[in-house]
Amino acid sequence: MSEDHTELAARPVDPSDGVAPSRARRTLDVAGALTGLVLLSVPLALVYLLVRLSSKGPGVFRQTRVGQGGRPFTMYKFRTMRQGVGGLTVTANCDPRLTRIGKLLRQWSLDELPQLVNVLRGQMTLVGPRPETYDLAVHYDADSRWIFDHRPGLTGVSEVRFRDFDVLGPGEEVDLVNYIERIVPARVAVDAVYLRDPSMRQTLRALWDTVKHILGFTIPPLQVASDGTVEAAPEPAPVHEAARTAAEEPGSAA
């Protein structure tokens, strides 16, 4: 990218057909999404009511994200932030925009459960790169844009084996420049570990790692070396320390 950090030029995300999951993965997506929606129907309803009663605003947050091949789709999640509060810069574990219920939902990744509907519709897959917002996607460097070819995932390798603050210093803010120039290339490199071989074995392994991560088990992170290669960290980092990027539509909250 340009050395001028005062402005990051916005560039369009050109749509294409992209790379769809294999037939086996799509079958797993449908079976997993249907099973999850049926088994979790009561908890989903309870969480929805809890979000509605705990703060003003809708129970489910809707936002346009970058889908397979750069095509837009509407992503669903339980609202975790106060209505009418926007902004890009976030800090770990103490963002004042988060509601009390929102912090718990994010800690246990429960805010992501409505995306099972996106998976069932074929807009997302169970395992893949996280869906990006367009206001951030337009800033991606050319070397990272290949990630938009793939169908975004409910979870993925970078969700459980990469944390934003693995590449940032203590107390360092996730501003636009840090996010685009440091976090995105590292996260894309970690996702590439799976996307180079998105086999059923690797898919099931990523799902199992996600379950262990949610339950509080330590999953050894993958780190990007200076030459761009990805390697396991010498010591596992504690879970639940990643900052969640809160990029959103102006005047709304994720």
N, C-alpha and C positions, 0 to 999 in steps of 0.2 A: 504494500500500500504506500501511498504518498507519505513523505516525511512530515508534511504539514498536518499537525494534529488538531488544528483549530477548527477544521471542517472536514467531514467525511462525505464525499460526493455520493448522492443517492443515484443508484442505477437500477433499472427495472429488472425484475425476475422473469426471464423469458420462459413461457410455458412449453412443455413438451409432453410426450406420452409417458416418459419416465420408466422406472424399473418396478414392475409389479412383483409381489411375493409369488413364490411357486404355488402350484395347485395344492401341495401338501400343507404349506404354511397357511394358505387361505382356508383350507378345511379346518385346521386347528384354530384359526381366528374365529370362524363362525361357531364352532363347537364351544370354544372357551368363552366367547362373549355371551352366547345364549345361556350357558351354564351359570356364568357369573351373574347375569341379570336376574335369572330365576331364583338362585340360591340367596342372592343379596337383596332381593326386592324389598323385604321389610326393613333391613338396616339402611338401605338407600332412602326409603321414605322417611325414616326417623332422622337421618342426617339432614335431609332437605328441610324438614320442619324445624330442626334445631337451628339451622343457618337463618331461616326466615325469622324465627322468634328472637334470635340473639342480637340482631342488628338490622337496620333499615336496608332494604334492597332485595333483589331477587335471590332465590335459593340457588339457582343454577346460573352461572356466568357463561355467556356465549361470546366467542371472539373469532374473527377470521384469521386463519393460519395458513401457512404454506404447505400444500399437500404434495402428493406424488407428481413429479414433473413440474413443480412450481405452480400447480393449479390451486386456487383457493378453495377452502372448505370451512365450515363453521364448527369449531371445536367446543365441547362442553366440559365444564368442571364445576364443582361446588364453589360458590363464592367464598373467598377467604379474607378479603380485604374490605375496608370500609367504602361505602358507595361515594362516588364523587371525588376520590383522592387518586390523582395520577402521579406519574413520575417514572424515571428509569433507574436512578441510582438506588441500590439496596445494600444492606449490610446483613450479616449472618445472624439468624436467631433473634434479632431484636428490632425488626422493621416495625415502626410505630403504626404503619398502615394496616397491619394484620389485626384481625379481630382475635379475641381470646379463643373462640372456637376454631378460627382459621389456623391458628398456630398448631392446635392439636391435629386438625385435619391434614396439614402439610407434614407434620412429624410422622404420621402413619400413612401418608400418601393416599388418604381417603378422598381428598379433593379430586383425584384423577378418575375415580370410579365411573362417573357419567360418560367417560370416553369409551366405555364398552359399547355404547350406542354407535359411536363413530367407527369402532372396529367392525361391528355388525353390518354397518352400511358400506363397508369397503373403503372408507375414507382414511382409516388408520389400520395398522396391523398390531399384533400383540407385542412384537419385538422389532424395534427400528430406531432411527434417530428421532429425537424430540422435535415436534412441529414448531417451527419458528414463526414469529410475527413478521409481517411484511415490512414494518418500519425498521426492523433490524436486518432482515434478509437482504434488503437493497444495499447494505453496506458491506456484505460479505466479499472477501477477496476472491479473485478468480480461482485460486487453488482450492478453495473450500466450497465452491458453489455446486460441485458434483453431488453433494449431500442432498440437494433438493430433487435429484432424480428419483430418490427412493421414497417409498411410502412411509410416512412418519409412524412412530410406534407409541403404544401406551407405556412401555418401558423399553429399556435398551442397555447396552453395555455401559454407555457413558452415564446412565442414570444411577448405576450402583457402583461403578468402578472408576468414576472420575468426579472430583469435587472442585468447584470453582476456585476455592482457596488453596488448592494444590499448586496453582500457578500465580497466586497473588500473595503479597506479604501480609503479616498480621495487621488487621485494621484497615487494610487497603480497600477502597471503595470500588464497586463494580460499575464504573462509569462507561460511557459508550466506547471510548478508545480502548480501555482495558478489555472490555467484553469482545470487541471485534478483532483486535490485534493479538490478544493473548489467550483468552478463554476459548473462542471459537475454533482456532486452528488445533488446539490441544484436544478439545472435545471431539472434533471431526476425526482426528487421528485415532482416538480410542474407538469411536463408532466404526471406523474402517476395519478394525480387527474382526468384527462380526460380519460386516457387509461384504468382505472379501469371500466369505464362505458361510452364507446364511442357511446352513443345513438344518434339518430338524434336530439333530443332536445339539448343535450350538444354540438353537432357539430354545429348546427345553432347558438347557443349562442356564441361559440368561433368565428365563422365567423362575427357575429354582433359586438363582442368586438374588432375584428380586424379592422372593418370599423370605429368604433368610435376612436380607437387608431390612425389610419392613419389621420383622420380628426382633431386630436389634442385634443380629449377629454381625461381626466384623467381616466385610468382604475386602480382601486385599485390593487396593486401587491400582490402576494402570497409570503410569506416568510417561510423558513424552520427553525423550532425551533431546539434547541440543541438535542432534543430526536428524531429528524427525521420527526416529524409531520409537516404538512403544514397548515399555518394559514394566514388569511388576515392581512396585515400590519395595524397598528393603524392609520397611516396617509398616504394618497396617495402620491406617488412620481411623480414628473413631467415627462411628456412623452418625448420620443426621447433623452434619456440620456444614453442608453445602448451602450456599446462598441460592435462593430461587429467584431468577430474573423476573421482575414484575413489569416487563414492558407491556403496555396495554393501550387501548384506545383512549384518547384524551377524555378526561372527565369520568372514566369508569374505573372499576377495580377488579383485579383478578381474584 
